[in-house]
Amino acid sequence: MVTVIKKGTDRISIQKALESISTRKGMNAFKYCGKVKLEKEPLTIQKNLRNEWE
């Protein structure tokens, strides 16, 4: 969502516009930390993916 604030808008109007924006809850990424088991080192996988063009 985009909120347009024009030059010269007073502080009260800006605060009302920012308060009217609904916030979404984010995802807890730490819940999945360490869950993926890799057979190779990540850097080796990355280099292999980049060299697929050749």
Secondary structure, 3 states (H helix, E strand, C coil): CCCCCCCCCCHHHHHHHHHHCCCCCCCCHHHHCCCCCCCCCHHHHHHHHHHHHC
